[in-house]
Amino acid sequence: MKSFRSPDRWAVCLLAACLVGLVCYPASGQDTDQLTRLYTPLLDTEIDSWPVDPAMSRSQEQEIWSRLFQTYTPRRSVVSLQRWIRDVAPLCRIEIDRDGLESIGLTLDTPLEFDVDAPPSPLIVSAMIALEPLDCVIQIQNGVTRLTCGYAADESLSVRVYDVSGIISKTSHSTRRPALYQLMETIQTTVDPESWEELGGTATIRPQSSRRGELLCIAATTQTHWKVLVLLDRFHRINNGVPDRNDVHDRPFANASSQLRTTGVPVNDRASYLGKLPRFRPQ
């Protein structure tokens, strides 16, 4: 069966950039007690969302996410799929969808390639980059982290509910519904556009009103959900003036006078000024 998605390297790198912050500690080895974590926007979202899964609570899901985002340094440049699964087991247990992999001609001996000279990155980011050429993805369902092929993930979507009230809360009551539909359109045209039902894919998105506010119910693959969550969190932060934890280091200044007025430091001295600021350090 043909996959609805045709992932390419720029899309994987874009997701990696969305998921990983810029401030980190270097890895000190693969012992889980010594591992540090990179700053990850996905684990620090302001927007509320919940998995709709009969066998997994939100706290269980968060634990899986936390494991997947532990710092990982590949030990070998080329390793078989089966050996890699064993190597990362202390960080996160990953099951293999053998039927799905065999359907696209892959076996447990299929090699994965890693850049051992690259800076440390979260386990999931290294995995996505290595798996992308094979058209394989990571899927989380029923409390299980599974490695499967792209089309199998497209046929077994995860459902998630997002509270987007904070994004459209400042619109009038008469324009709230149109704003919700505009948000849906933005999601479908910017996040994996080819995966959505309207363009021949399988992912769906529907609005739902509740006493809590405006909700979106989305059925999509795990990796698409991650992109949607980061996008919605960005909209929420912009709409409500909530900065990122390390936003002060990346906030651009329009001109010299605005920087001097904001920080009291001239443009030419910005680098030394930022170097003296306290940096966010994950625990």
C-alpha positions as CSV (number, residue, x, y, z in Angstrom):
1,M,0.0,0.0,0.0
2,K,1.3,3.4,-0.9
3,S,2.1,5.8,2.0
4,F,0.0,9.0,2.1
5,R,3.1,10.9,3.2
6,S,6.4,11.3,1.4
7,P,8.7,12.6,4.2
8,D,11.9,14.3,3.3
9,R,14.9,15.4,5.2
10,W,14.0,19.1,5.5
11,A,10.7,18.2,7.2
12,V,12.4,16.0,9.7
13,C,15.0,18.7,10.4
14,L,12.1,21.2,10.9
15,L,10.5,19.0,13.4
16,A,13.8,18.5,15.2
17,A,14.2,22.3,15.3
18,C,10.7,22.7,16.8
19,L,11.3,20.1,19.4
20,V,14.8,21.0,20.6
21,G,15.8,24.3,22.3
22,L,19.2,25.9,21.9
23,V,20.5,25.7,25.5
24,C,21.9,22.4,26.7
25,Y,24.5,20.5,28.8
26,P,26.8,18.1,27.1
27,A,26.0,14.5,27.6
28,S,28.0,12.7,30.2
29,G,27.4,9.1,29.0
30,Q,24.5,6.8,28.5
31,D,23.8,6.0,32.2
32,T,20.2,7.0,32.8
33,D,21.1,8.4,36.2
34,Q,23.7,10.8,34.7
35,L,21.8,11.8,31.6
36,T,21.0,15.5,31.2
37,R,18.1,16.8,29.1
38,L,18.1,19.4,26.4
39,Y,15.6,22.2,26.8
40,T,12.5,20.9,24.9
41,P,9.5,23.1,24.1
42,L,7.3,20.0,23.7
43,L,7.8,19.3,27.4
44,D,7.2,22.9,28.5
45,T,3.9,23.8,26.7
46,E,1.4,26.3,28.0
47,I,-1.5,24.9,26.1
48,D,-3.5,22.0,27.5
49,S,-4.0,18.8,25.5
50,W,-5.0,15.2,26.4
51,P,-4.5,11.9,24.7
52,V,-7.7,10.0,23.9
53,D,-6.4,6.5,24.6
54,P,-8.1,3.7,26.6
55,A,-4.8,2.3,27.8
56,M,-2.7,5.5,28.5
57,S,-3.2,8.4,30.8
58,R,-1.7,11.8,30.2
59,S,0.8,11.2,33.0
60,Q,1.9,7.9,31.4
61,E,2.2,9.7,28.1
62,Q,4.4,12.4,29.7
63,E,6.7,9.8,31.2
64,I,7.2,8.3,27.7
65,W,7.9,11.7,26.2
66,S,10.4,12.4,29.0
67,R,12.2,9.2,28.2
68,L,12.3,9.9,24.5
69,F,13.8,13.3,25.1
70,Q,16.7,12.1,27.2
71,T,20.0,13.1,25.7
72,Y,21.4,10.4,23.4
73,T,24.9,10.0,21.8
74,P,25.2,7.2,19.2
75,R,28.1,4.9,19.9
76,R,28.4,3.6,16.3
77,S,27.9,5.2,12.9
78,V,26.2,2.1,11.5
79,V,24.1,-0.3,13.6
80,S,21.4,-2.8,12.8
81,L,17.8,-2.0,13.8
82,Q,17.7,-4.8,16.3
83,R,21.0,-3.8,17.9
84,W,19.9,-0.1,18.1
85,I,16.6,-1.1,19.9
86,R,18.7,-3.0,22.5
87,D,21.1,-0.1,22.9
88,V,18.4,2.5,23.6
89,A,16.3,0.1,25.9
90,P,17.8,1.7,29.1
91,L,16.5,5.0,28.0
92,C,13.2,4.0,26.4
93,R,11.7,0.6,25.6
94,I,10.7,0.6,21.9
95,E,8.8,-2.2,20.3
96,I,9.1,-3.1,16.6
97,D,6.2,-3.5,14.3
98,R,7.7,-6.4,12.3
99,D,4.7,-6.8,10.0
100,G,4.8,-3.1,9.1
101,L,8.5,-3.2,8.5
102,E,8.4,-6.4,6.4
103,S,5.7,-4.9,4.2
104,I,8.2,-2.3,3.0
105,G,11.1,-4.7,2.7
106,L,12.9,-4.0,6.1
107,T,14.2,-6.6,8.6
108,L,15.8,-6.5,12.0
109,D,19.2,-6.5,10.3
110,T,18.4,-3.3,8.3
111,P,21.2,-0.8,9.1
112,L,20.7,2.6,10.7
113,E,23.2,5.4,10.1
114,F,24.1,7.9,12.7
115,D,26.5,10.9,12.8
116,V,28.6,10.1,15.8
117,D,30.4,13.5,15.5
118,A,27.2,15.5,15.9
119,P,26.4,17.3,19.2
120,P,24.3,15.3,21.7
121,S,20.6,15.5,20.9
122,P,17.4,13.9,22.3
123,L,16.9,10.2,21.6
124,I,13.8,10.9,19.5
125,V,15.6,13.4,17.3
126,S,18.4,11.0,16.5
127,A,15.9,8.3,15.8
128,M,13.8,10.4,13.5
129,I,16.8,11.5,11.4
130,A,18.1,7.9,11.2
131,L,14.6,6.4,10.4
132,E,13.5,9.0,7.8
133,P,15.4,7.5,4.9
134,L,13.6,4.2,5.6
135,D,10.1,5.8,5.8
136,C,9.8,4.7,9.4
137,V,8.4,6.7,12.3
138,I,7.9,6.5,16.1
139,Q,4.2,6.0,17.2
140,I,2.9,6.1,20.7
141,Q,-0.4,4.3,21.4
142,N,-1.8,2.3,24.3
143,G,1.1,3.2,26.5
144,V,3.6,1.6,24.0
145,T,6.3,3.3,22.0
146,R,6.5,1.5,18.6
147,L,8.7,1.8,15.6
148,T,6.6,1.3,12.5
149,C,6.5,2.3,8.8
150,G,4.8,5.5,7.6
151,Y,1.8,4.0,6.0
152,A,1.0,1.8,9.0
153,A,1.1,4.9,11.2
154,D,-1.2,6.6,8.8
155,E,-3.7,3.8,9.2
156,S,-3.6,3.7,13.0
157,L,-3.9,7.3,14.1
158,S,-3.7,8.6,17.7
159,V,-6.5,10.9,18.8
160,R,-5.8,14.0,20.9
161,V,-7.9,16.9,22.3
162,Y,-6.5,20.4,22.4
163,D,-7.8,23.3,24.4
164,V,-7.4,26.3,22.1
165,S,-9.5,28.8,24.1
166,G,-6.4,30.8,25.0
167,I,-5.6,31.3,21.3
168,I,-9.0,32.7,20.3
169,S,-10.1,34.1,23.6
170,K,-9.5,37.7,22.6
171,T,-11.9,37.5,19.6
172,S,-15.5,38.6,20.0
173,H,-18.2,36.0,20.4
174,S,-19.5,36.5,16.9
175,T,-16.0,35.9,15.4
176,R,-14.9,33.1,17.6
177,R,-16.2,30.3,15.5
178,P,-14.7,31.7,12.3
179,A,-11.4,32.2,14.1
180,L,-11.5,28.5,15.2
181,Y,-12.0,27.4,11.5
182,Q,-9.2,29.7,10.4
183,L,-7.0,28.0,13.0
184,M,-7.9,24.6,11.7
185,E,-7.1,25.7,8.2
186,T,-3.7,27.0,9.3
187,I,-2.9,23.7,11.0
188,Q,-3.8,21.7,7.9
189,T,-1.9,23.9,5.5
190,T,1.3,24.2,7.5
191,V,1.7,21.0,9.5
192,D,2.3,17.9,7.2
193,P,-0.2,19.2,4.7
194,E,-0.3,16.0,2.6
195,S,-1.3,14.0,5.7
196,W,-4.8,15.6,6.2
197,E,-8.0,14.1,4.9
198,E,-8.8,17.1,2.6
199,L,-5.6,16.4,0.6
200,G,-6.0,12.7,0.4
201,G,-4.4,11.7,3.7
202,T,-6.0,10.1,6.7
203,A,-5.6,12.7,9.5
204,T,-8.7,14.6,10.6
205,I,-9.4,17.7,12.7
206,R,-12.8,18.7,14.1
207,P,-13.9,21.6,16.4
208,Q,-15.8,21.0,19.6
209,S,-17.3,23.6,22.0
210,S,-17.5,22.8,25.8
211,R,-17.9,24.6,29.1
212,R,-14.2,24.8,29.3
213,G,-14.0,26.6,26.0
214,E,-13.1,25.8,22.4
215,L,-11.5,22.5,21.7
216,L,-10.0,20.7,18.7
217,C,-10.2,17.0,18.3
218,I,-7.4,15.7,16.1
219,A,-6.6,12.2,14.8
220,A,-3.0,12.1,13.4
221,T,0.3,10.3,13.8
222,T,2.3,10.9,16.9
223,Q,4.9,13.0,15.1
224,T,2.3,15.1,13.5
225,H,0.7,15.7,16.9
226,W,4.0,16.9,18.2
227,K,4.2,19.5,15.5
228,V,0.6,20.6,16.1
229,L,1.2,20.9,19.8
230,V,4.3,23.1,19.4
231,L,2.5,25.3,16.8
232,L,-0.5,25.8,19.0
233,D,1.7,26.5,22.0
234,R,3.5,29.2,20.0
235,F,0.2,30.8,19.0
236,H,-0.9,30.7,22.7
237,R,2.3,32.3,23.9
238,I,2.1,35.1,21.3
239,N,-1.5,35.8,22.0
240,N,-1.1,35.9,25.7
241,G,2.4,37.4,26.0
242,V,4.0,34.3,27.5
243,P,7.7,34.1,26.7
244,D,9.8,31.0,26.3
245,R,12.1,30.2,29.2
246,N,15.1,31.2,27.2
247,D,13.3,33.8,25.1
248,V,15.4,36.7,26.5
249,H,18.5,35.4,24.8
250,D,16.9,35.1,21.3
251,R,14.6,38.2,21.3
252,P,15.6,40.4,18.3
253,F,15.9,44.2,18.6
254,A,14.5,46.3,15.8
255,N,17.2,48.9,16.1
256,A,19.9,50.3,18.3
257,S,17.6,52.7,20.2
258,S,15.1,50.0,21.1
259,Q,17.9,47.8,22.4
260,L,19.4,50.6,24.5
261,R,15.9,51.5,25.8
262,T,15.1,47.8,26.7
263,T,18.4,46.7,28.1
264,G,20.5,49.8,28.6
265,V,23.2,48.1,26.5
266,P,24.4,49.4,23.1
267,V,24.1,47.1,20.1
268,N,27.9,46.6,19.9
269,D,28.0,45.2,23.4
270,R,25.0,42.9,23.1
271,A,27.1,39.7,22.8
272,S,29.0,40.4,26.0
273,Y,25.8,41.4,27.7
274,L,24.0,38.2,26.8
275,G,26.9,36.2,27.9
276,K,26.5,37.5,31.4
277,L,22.8,36.7,31.7
278,P,21.8,33.6,33.7
279,R,21.1,30.7,31.4
280,F,18.3,28.1,31.8
281,R,19.7,24.8,32.9
282,P,17.5,21.7,32.8
283,Q,17.5,19.7,36.0
